Amino acid sequence: MQRVTNCILLKDDHILLLKKPRRGWYAIPGGKMEQGESIKESVIREFREETDLQLIQPELIGTFTFNILDGANVLQEWMMFTFVCDQYSGRLIEHCREGELEWVPTKHVMNLPMAEGDRAIFKHILTSRKMLYGSFFYTEQYKLIDMRIDPTGY
């Protein structure tokens, strides 16, 4: 099972997002955990690698499982640990090898092209600071089949 961490960085009613070239979807900066890392160590390292910014006291806001399915067969399964943060140091990198970094006004985030599971995560983060738990099920083409969210309502 793959494990990934990411962080929603908030600044002046904006969120730093990464536009991935493959699908043109916006994503939360982060990446794969390395062996022996804590999830907090991973999110700080991954975020710095992609943005050149040093997160200051990121807080865990969600844990999720993702399953990529071919009918009833599970092709991939991974866990994602999402943090939120509003303090950082450093200057944003000019070029990110993963895609284009962009400060997006929070009021526009829900209208961006992205994975539907990410949209549910953003909806929660923009309205609450309670911990969010979820399971998402996608096709191989990343079409959302089903999701379970707790707390419900997102």
Secondary structure in CASP SS format (residue, H / E / C, confidence):
PFRMAT SS
TARGET T0000
AUTHOR 0000-0000-0000
METHOD secondary structure of the structure
MODEL  1
M C 1.00
Q E 1.00
R E 1.00
V E 1.00
T E 1.00
N E 1.00
C E 1.00
I E 1.00
L E 1.00
L E 1.00
K E 1.00
D C 1.00
D C 1.00
H E 1.00
I E 1.00
L E 1.00
L E 1.00
L E 1.00
K E 1.00
K C 1.00
P C 1.00
R C 1.00
R C 1.00
G C 1.00
W C 1.00
Y E 1.00
A E 1.00
I C 1.00
P C 1.00
G E 1.00
G E 1.00
K E 1.00
M C 1.00
E C 1.00
Q C 1.00
G C 1.00
E C 1.00
S C 1.00
I H 1.00
K H 1.00
E H 1.00
S H 1.00
V H 1.00
I H 1.00
R H 1.00
E H 1.00
F H 1.00
R H 1.00
E H 1.00
E H 1.00
T H 1.00
D C 1.00
L C 1.00
Q E 1.00
L E 1.00
I C 1.00
Q C 1.00
P C 1.00
E E 1.00
L E 1.00
I E 1.00
G E 1.00
T E 1.00
F E 1.00
T E 1.00
F E 1.00
N E 1.00
I E 1.00
L E 1.00
D E 1.00
G C 1.00
A C 1.00
N E 1.00
V E 1.00
L E 1.00
Q E 1.00
E E 1.00
W E 1.00
M E 1.00
M E 1.00
F E 1.00
T E 1.00
F E 1.00
V E 1.00
C E 1.00
D C 1.00
Q C 1.00
Y E 1.00
S E 1.00
G C 1.00
R C 1.00
L C 1.00
I C 1.00
E C 1.00
H C 1.00
C E 1.00
R C 1.00
E C 1.00
G E 1.00
E E 1.00
L E 1.00
E E 1.00
W E 1.00
V E 1.00
P E 1.00
T H 1.00
K H 1.00
H H 1.00
V H 1.00
M C 1.00
N C 1.00
L C 1.00
P C 1.00
M C 1.00
A C 1.00
E H 1.00
G H 1.00
D H 1.00
R H 1.00
A H 1.00
I H 1.00
F H 1.00
K H 1.00
H H 1.00
I H 1.00
L C 1.00
T C 1.00
S C 1.00
R C 1.00
K C 1.00
M C 1.00
L E 1.00
Y E 1.00
G E 1.00
S E 1.00
F E 1.00
F E 1.00
Y E 1.00
T E 1.00
E C 1.00
Q C 1.00
Y C 1.00
K C 1.00
L E 1.00
I E 1.00
D E 1.00
M E 1.00
R E 1.00
I E 1.00
D E 1.00
P C 1.00
T C 1.00
G C 1.00
Y C 1.00
END
